Amino acid sequence: MDIKYFKKIKIPDNPGVYFFQKGKEILYIGKATSLHDRVKSYFGKNPEGKQASYGAGLIETRGPIIVKMVQEANKIDYQDTESVLEALILEAELIKKHQPYYNTKEKDDKSFLSVVITKEKLPRVFTVRTRNLKEHSNIINNVIISKIYGPFTNGSQLREAMKIIRRIFPFLDDKSKNYMEFYQQINLVPDLNDRKMYLQNIRNIKLFFAGKKKQILKNLQKEMEIYAKNCEFEKAGEIKRQIFALQHINDIALIKSETGAHTNFLPLRPSLGALGSKWDPREQKISMGSGFRIEAYDIAHMGGKNMVGVMTVVENGEAEKSEYKKFKIKAQNNTNDTGALKEVLERRLAHKEWTYPNLIVVDGGIAQINITKSVLTRFNLVIPVVSVLKDEKHKPKAIMGDEKFGLKYKREILLANSEAHRFAIAYHKKVRARNFCPARARRGGKRVYN
């Protein structure tokens, strides 16, 4: 397939989902803000030799896998949507249904996020890592799950999508009990005294994820008329607001985050060093409107023996324990803490499928900051680094490094560092006990990463 085929088909300049096919077999499914521009990007430069307006030169820059897929395909189809938000949801649904060969398969990468709705008196809606959803089980954290949607290949876009959906249909999530008063002030949770209306929101969220927006609008119109007839004008006004919001979905944040990267190819994580410019997660995160992610690292050992490293994550000011990682130190056999930190960072950054942080926190001083920066430079990454300096009692006494971040995120930095220290000590004790008495050791906890 080449540019001549693309010229023959008329693809609209609308958001939606596109399909590369070989006969009836779907090879690849993708979403786009502009179907026309995204599909055109697979064919490199236009006939005039100019770059296409969106992702031009993709074949030349992204390697042989995409070339192979495009060459195998003999048909391109599409399904347009009324918004980028709906395209995001439709893409996940269709990938799960068809499991195209060239898409990232959910069974191959359990780090993707899924959306779950619980089966409770007041159901909650939140995201979880797909790896935490046990096969053939509808229970997570001792709560029965009513519905699961996903996995979604782009976690940042999904989080932004959930914010948009929540502004239309306020719902409870897994953190609501800690922030109830604040959430109520900004209309992220509904009036919990009206269970009927809340359950209507949940039903509408389920319908939205099922791609049935027209049915939602029909239902809302009927509900609004009933409330108005019963002189419940405040509730009728809320329904009217939801109708307007659905008809004018404000997904500008999703449009901004729609870049040229084709991230749901399993083997096509970009080679950062080959992109020609440094990648700055600070800028990407800000443009996506997503939360601020901090990763903290610490090393633990006893006289250089049983040396381990850990990574902890704080996002939006809260510890994300499901994303903590453990590393057994392989290349160090002495008390070289900076060498161990270097090894952990190199192994972590090799996992390009993990979301990069906006800020890295290390335990120590200038030596730890310098070794971290040298590793980042080698990976062609620009991420600010701070360190937490401790006193003789191992209590924080100063934050070194990027002063702007140290002042703005002091609480989050100290939380991440404290979690890293706690997690590293606990893991070190477990490894030490296992090595001391292997017969009594019990393997468990977080996965150990190579």
C-alpha positions in Angstrom: 0.0 0.0 0.0 1.3 3.5 -0.8 0.3 7.1 -1.1 -1.7 6.4 -4.3 -4.1 4.2 -2.3 -4.5 7.0 0.3 -5.4 9.5 -2.4 -8.2 7.2 -3.7 -10.0 7.0 -0.4 -11.8 10.0 1.2 -11.0 10.1 4.9 -12.7 13.0 6.8 -10.9 15.5 8.9 -12.8 14.3 12.0 -11.8 12.5 15.2 -12.3 8.8 15.2 -10.7 5.4 14.9 -9.0 3.9 11.9 -8.2 0.4 10.8 -5.4 -1.0 8.7 -6.6 -4.3 7.2 -5.4 -7.3 5.2 -8.6 -8.5 3.6 -11.0 -9.0 6.5 -8.2 -9.3 9.0 -7.6 -6.1 11.1 -3.9 -5.6 11.5 -3.9 -2.4 13.5 -6.4 0.0 15.2 -5.6 3.6 16.1 -7.4 6.7 17.1 -6.9 10.2 15.9 -7.9 13.8 16.4 -7.9 14.1 12.6 -8.4 10.8 10.8 -7.2 12.3 7.5 -4.0 13.7 8.9 -3.2 10.7 11.0 -3.7 8.1 8.2 -1.7 10.4 5.8 1.2 10.4 8.3 1.8 6.7 7.5 2.9 7.6 4.0 5.7 10.0 4.7 6.2 13.0 2.5 3.6 14.3 0.1 4.2 14.4 -3.6 5.5 18.0 -3.5 8.3 16.9 -1.2 6.9 18.8 1.8 6.2 17.3 5.1 2.6 16.3 5.8 0.9 18.4 8.5 0.8 15.6 11.0 3.6 13.1 11.8 5.2 13.3 8.4 8.1 11.0 7.5 6.8 8.4 10.0 8.0 5.5 7.9 11.5 6.9 7.7 11.8 7.6 11.4 9.9 4.9 13.1 11.5 1.7 11.8 10.7 -1.5 9.9 7.7 -2.7 12.0 5.4 0.1 10.8 6.7 -0.3 7.2 5.9 -4.0 7.4 2.4 -3.3 8.7 1.6 -0.7 6.0 3.0 -3.0 3.3 0.9 -6.0 4.5 -2.3 -3.9 4.6 -4.5 -3.6 1.5 -7.3 -1.7 3.0 -7.9 1.3 5.3 -11.2 1.8 7.0 -12.4 4.2 9.7 -15.2 5.0 12.1 -15.5 8.7 12.9 -16.7 10.0 16.3 -18.1 13.3 17.5 -15.1 13.9 19.9 -11.6 12.8 20.7 -12.9 11.5 24.0 -15.3 9.1 22.3 -12.5 8.0 19.9 -10.3 7.1 22.9 -13.0 4.9 24.4 -13.9 3.3 21.1 -10.3 2.5 20.3 -9.9 0.6 23.6 -13.1 -1.3 23.1 -12.2 -2.3 19.5 -8.6 -3.3 20.4 -9.9 -5.6 23.2 -12.5 -7.1 20.8 -10.3 -7.7 17.8 -6.8 -7.9 19.3 -5.0 -6.8 16.2 -1.5 -8.3 15.7 0.3 -5.0 15.5 -1.4 -3.4 18.5 -0.1 -3.7 22.0 -1.9 -6.8 23.3 -3.3 -6.4 26.8 -1.9 -9.8 27.9 1.6 -8.6 26.9 1.6 -5.4 29.0 -0.2 -5.4 32.3 0.9 -1.9 33.2 -1.9 -0.4 31.1 -4.9 1.2 33.0 -8.4 -0.1 33.0 -11.6 1.6 34.3 -13.7 -0.3 36.9 -17.1 0.4 38.3 -17.8 -1.3 41.6 -21.0 -3.1 42.7 -21.9 -1.1 45.8 -24.9 0.8 47.2 -23.1 3.9 45.9 -20.8 2.5 43.1 -17.4 4.0 42.7 -15.5 4.6 39.4 -11.7 4.6 39.3 -8.7 3.3 37.3 -6.5 0.4 38.2 -3.5 -1.3 36.6 -4.7 -4.2 34.5 -2.2 -6.4 36.2 -4.1 -5.9 39.4 -7.3 -7.4 37.9 -7.2 -11.1 38.5 -8.3 -13.3 35.7 -11.7 -14.9 36.1 -12.4 -12.8 39.2 -14.6 -9.8 39.7 -13.2 -8.7 43.0 -10.5 -6.1 43.7 -9.5 -4.9 47.2 -12.4 -7.0 48.6 -14.9 -5.0 46.5 -17.1 -6.6 43.8 -16.6 -5.1 40.4 -19.6 -4.5 38.2 -17.9 -3.4 35.0 -14.4 -3.3 33.6 -13.4 -1.1 30.6 -10.1 -1.2 28.8 -7.2 -1.6 29.0 -6.2 1.8 27.7 -2.8 2.2 26.1 -2.3 5.8 27.0 -2.6 6.3 30.8 -2.3 10.1 30.7 -5.0 10.5 28.1 -7.3 8.1 30.1 -6.8 10.2 33.3 -7.7 13.3 31.4 -10.7 11.6 29.9 -11.9 10.5 33.3 -11.8 14.2 34.4 -14.0 15.2 31.5 -16.5 12.4 32.1 -16.6 13.3 35.8 -17.4 16.9 35.1 -20.4 15.7 33.1 -21.5 12.8 35.4 -20.0 13.4 38.9 -19.1 10.1 40.6 -17.3 8.7 43.7 -13.8 7.3 43.2 -11.4 5.4 45.4 -10.1 8.6 47.0 -13.5 10.3 47.6 -13.7 9.5 51.3 -10.5 11.5 51.9 -11.5 14.5 49.9 -15.3 14.6 50.0 -15.7 18.2 51.1 -13.3 19.4 48.5 -14.8 17.3 45.7 -18.3 18.6 46.6 -17.0 22.2 46.3 -15.9 21.6 42.8 -18.8 19.4 41.8 -16.9 16.2 41.3 -19.3 14.2 43.5 -23.0 14.4 43.3 -25.6 14.9 46.0 -25.3 11.6 47.9 -28.7 12.1 49.5 -30.3 11.5 46.2 -29.2 7.9 45.4 -31.6 7.6 42.5 -29.9 10.5 40.6 -26.5 9.1 41.5 -27.3 5.7 40.1 -28.6 7.5 36.9 -25.1 9.0 36.6 -23.5 5.5 36.9 -25.8 4.1 34.3 -25.0 6.9 31.9 -21.2 6.4 32.5 -21.7 2.7 31.6 -23.6 3.7 28.4 -20.9 6.2 27.5 -18.2 3.6 27.7 -20.4 1.4 25.6 -20.5 4.1 22.9 -24.2 4.8 23.4 -24.2 8.6 23.7 -27.4 8.9 21.7 -29.2 6.6 24.1 -27.9 8.7 27.0 -29.2 11.9 25.5 -32.6 10.3 24.9 -32.8 9.1 28.5 -31.7 12.5 29.9 -34.3 14.3 27.9 -37.0 12.1 29.4 -35.6 12.5 32.9 -35.5 16.3 32.5 -39.1 16.5 31.4 -40.2 14.3 34.4 -38.3 16.5 36.9 -39.7 19.7 35.4 -43.3 18.2 35.4 -42.8 17.5 39.1 -41.5 21.0 39.7 -38.1 19.7 40.7 -36.4 22.5 38.8 -33.0 22.2 40.4 -32.7 18.5 39.3 -34.1 19.4 35.9 -31.4 22.1 35.6 -28.7 19.6 36.4 -30.0 17.2 33.7 -30.1 20.2 31.3 -26.4 20.9 32.1 -25.5 17.3 31.4 -27.3 17.3 28.1 -25.4 20.5 27.0 -22.1 19.1 28.2 -22.6 15.8 26.3 -23.5 17.8 23.1 -20.4 20.1 23.5 -17.8 17.8 25.0 -14.8 20.0 26.0 -11.9 17.6 25.3 -9.3 20.3 24.4 -6.8 18.7 26.8 -7.1 15.4 24.9 -6.6 17.2 21.6 -3.4 18.9 22.9 -2.1 15.5 24.1 -2.7 13.9 20.7 0.9 13.8 19.4 2.5 12.0 16.5 3.7 9.1 18.6 1.9 5.8 17.8 2.1 4.4 21.3 0.0 1.3 21.0 2.4 -0.6 18.9 4.0 -3.3 21.1 7.5 -3.3 19.6 7.6 0.4 18.6 8.6 2.3 21.8 10.6 5.2 20.4 14.4 5.1 20.7 14.9 8.3 22.6 18.4 8.8 21.4 17.3 8.6 17.8 14.7 11.4 18.0 17.3 14.1 17.4 16.3 16.2 20.5 16.0 15.7 24.2 12.6 14.5 25.6 11.4 16.6 28.4 8.6 14.9 30.5 7.9 18.1 32.3 6.7 19.7 29.1 4.7 16.6 28.0 3.0 16.3 31.3 2.0 19.9 31.5 0.6 19.9 28.0 -1.4 16.8 28.8 -2.9 18.4 31.9 -2.2 15.3 33.9 -0.9 14.9 37.5 2.6 15.7 38.6 4.6 12.4 39.0 7.5 12.1 41.3 9.8 9.0 41.5 12.1 8.5 44.5 15.0 6.0 44.7 16.8 4.6 47.6 19.5 1.9 48.2 19.6 -0.5 51.2 22.3 -2.9 52.3 24.3 -4.0 55.3 28.0 -3.6 54.8 27.5 -4.1 51.0 25.7 -7.4 51.4 22.2 -8.1 50.2 22.1 -4.8 48.4 18.8 -3.8 46.9 17.2 -0.7 45.3 13.7 0.6 45.1 11.6 3.1 43.3 8.5 4.7 44.8 5.9 6.9 43.1 4.0 10.0 44.4 1.4 11.3 42.0 -1.0 14.2 42.6 0.5 14.4 46.1 -0.4 10.8 47.0 1.7 7.6 47.2 0.9 5.3 44.3 1.9 2.0 46.0 0.8 -0.1 43.0 3.6 1.4 41.0 6.5 0.8 43.5 9.3 -1.3 42.0 12.1 -3.5 43.6 15.5 -4.1 42.1 18.1 -6.6 43.2 21.6 -5.0 42.7 23.6 -7.2 40.4 26.7 -5.2 39.4 27.8 -4.0 42.9 29.4 -6.1 45.6 30.6 -3.4 48.0 29.2 -0.3 49.7 29.1 1.7 46.4 25.8 3.4 46.9 26.1 5.7 43.9 27.1 2.7 41.7 24.0 0.9 42.9 21.8 3.9 42.2 23.3 4.2 38.7 22.4 0.5 38.1 18.8 1.0 39.3 18.2 4.1 37.2 19.6 2.4 34.1 17.4 -0.6 34.5 14.3 1.5 35.3 14.8 3.8 32.3 15.2 0.8 30.1 11.5 0.2 30.7 10.2 2.8 28.2 6.7 1.6 28.6 6.6 3.1 32.2 5.5 6.7 32.4 8.4 9.0 32.9 8.4 11.2 36.0 8.3 15.0 36.2 10.8 14.9 39.0 13.3 12.4 40.4 14.2 12.3 44.1 17.3 10.6 45.4 18.6 10.0 48.9 21.9 11.6 49.5 23.8 14.6 48.3 25.7 16.0 45.3 27.2 12.7 44.4 23.7 11.1 44.0 22.4 14.1 42.0 25.4 14.0 39.6 25.2 10.3 38.9 21.4 10.6 38.3 22.0 13.5 35.8 24.7 11.5 34.0 22.3 8.6 33.5 19.5 10.9 32.3 21.9 12.5 29.8 22.9 9.1 28.4 19.2 8.3 27.9 18.7 11.7 26.3 16.2 12.7 29.0 15.7 16.1 30.7 14.2 15.5 34.1 14.9 17.7 37.2 16.6 16.0 40.1 16.6 16.8 43.8 18.1 15.0 46.7 17.1 14.8 50.4 20.0 15.3 52.7 19.8 13.6 56.1 21.3 14.4 59.5 23.1 12.0 61.9 19.7 10.6 63.0 18.7 10.1 59.4 16.1 12.9 59.5 15.7 15.2 56.5 17.6 18.5 57.0 17.7 19.9 53.5 16.6 19.5 49.9 19.4 19.9 47.3 19.2 20.3 43.6 16.6 22.2 41.6 15.5 24.8 44.1 12.3 25.7 42.3 11.0 22.2 42.6 12.3 21.8 46.1 10.3 24.7 47.3 7.1 24.0 45.4 6.9 20.2 46.1 8.6 20.0 49.5 5.8 17.9 51.1 5.6 15.5 48.1 9.4 15.2 47.9 9.7 14.3 51.6 6.8 11.8 51.3 8.4 10.1 48.3 11.8 9.9 50.0 10.3 8.6 53.2 8.4 5.9 51.3 11.5 5.0 49.4 13.5 4.6 52.6 10.8 2.5 54.3 10.3 0.4 51.2 14.0 -0.2 50.7 14.6 -1.2 54.3 11.6 -3.6 54.3 12.8 -5.2 51.0 16.4 -5.5 52.3 15.3 -7.3 55.4 13.2 -9.7 53.4 16.2 -10.5 51.1 18.5 -10.8 54.0 16.2 -13.2 55.8 15.7 -15.2 52.6 19.5 -15.6 52.1 20.0 -16.4 55.8 17.3 -19.1 55.9 16.0 -19.9 52.4 13.7 -22.6 53.7 11.7 -20.1 55.7 11.6 -17.4 53.0 8.3 -16.5 51.5 8.3 -14.8 48.2 5.8 -12.0 47.9 5.2 -8.3 47.6 6.2 -6.2 44.6 7.7 -7.7 41.5 11.5 -7.5 41.2 12.6 -5.9 38.0 15.6 -6.6 35.8 
